[in-house]
Amino acid sequence: MRQRLDSLNECARRGYRVKITCGNPACGRVVTQDPVVLMEKCHRRRIPMDLNKVALRLKCGWCLQACASITPVDPIVDG
């Protein structure tokens, strides 16, 4: 069954992490993060939790480019 993961809240609820990829082809930095951390930052800045809207507001920590993409990745497995 496919799950609709279009918000940080849905990713966190289902145990998925999020992969953030810099949109700058020269940089291409990839970071995997717990969606709860991003949710807290979005809440403080009053940014909607939708993945596309969050991606528009992110800035790369290396090249400072303001374009990014966010995708859900494998569920977090306790082990």
C-alpha positions in Angstrom: 0.0 0.0 0.0 1.4 3.4 -1.0 1.4 6.1 1.6 1.0 9.7 0.9 4.0 11.5 2.4 3.6 15.1 1.4 4.2 16.8 4.7 6.8 16.7 7.5 4.1 15.7 9.9 3.2 12.6 7.8 6.8 11.6 7.5 7.3 11.9 11.3 4.1 10.0 12.0 5.0 7.1 9.8 8.7 6.9 10.9 10.3 8.2 7.8 13.3 10.4 7.6 13.7 13.2 5.0 16.5 13.6 2.5 17.4 17.2 1.6 19.3 17.7 -1.6 20.9 20.9 -2.7 19.6 22.1 -6.0 22.9 23.6 -7.1 24.5 21.2 -9.5 28.0 22.3 -8.5 27.3 21.5 -4.8 24.8 18.6 -4.7 25.1 18.2 -0.9 22.7 15.6 0.5 21.6 15.6 4.2 19.3 13.0 5.9 17.4 14.5 8.8 14.7 13.6 11.3 11.5 15.4 10.2 10.7 16.4 13.8 13.8 18.7 13.9 12.6 20.4 10.7 9.0 20.6 12.1 10.3 22.5 15.2 12.2 25.0 13.0 9.2 25.5 10.7 6.9 26.0 13.7 9.2 28.7 15.1 9.3 30.5 11.7 5.6 29.9 10.9 6.4 27.9 7.7 3.7 25.4 6.5 4.8 21.8 7.0 4.2 20.8 3.3 7.4 19.3 1.8 7.3 21.5 -1.3 6.8 24.7 0.7 9.6 23.8 3.2 11.9 23.1 0.2 11.4 26.6 -1.2 12.5 28.1 2.1 15.6 26.0 2.7 19.2 27.2 2.1 22.2 25.0 1.6 24.7 25.2 4.5 27.7 24.9 2.1 27.0 26.9 -1.0 24.1 29.1 0.4 22.0 28.3 -2.6 18.3 28.7 -1.9 17.0 25.8 -3.9 16.5 22.3 -2.5 14.4 19.2 -2.8 13.0 17.1 0.1 12.1 13.5 -0.3 11.0 10.9 2.3 13.5 8.0 2.8 13.3 4.6 4.4 11.5 4.4 7.8 13.6 4.7 10.9 14.3 1.2 12.3 15.2 0.8 15.9 18.1 -1.6 16.2 
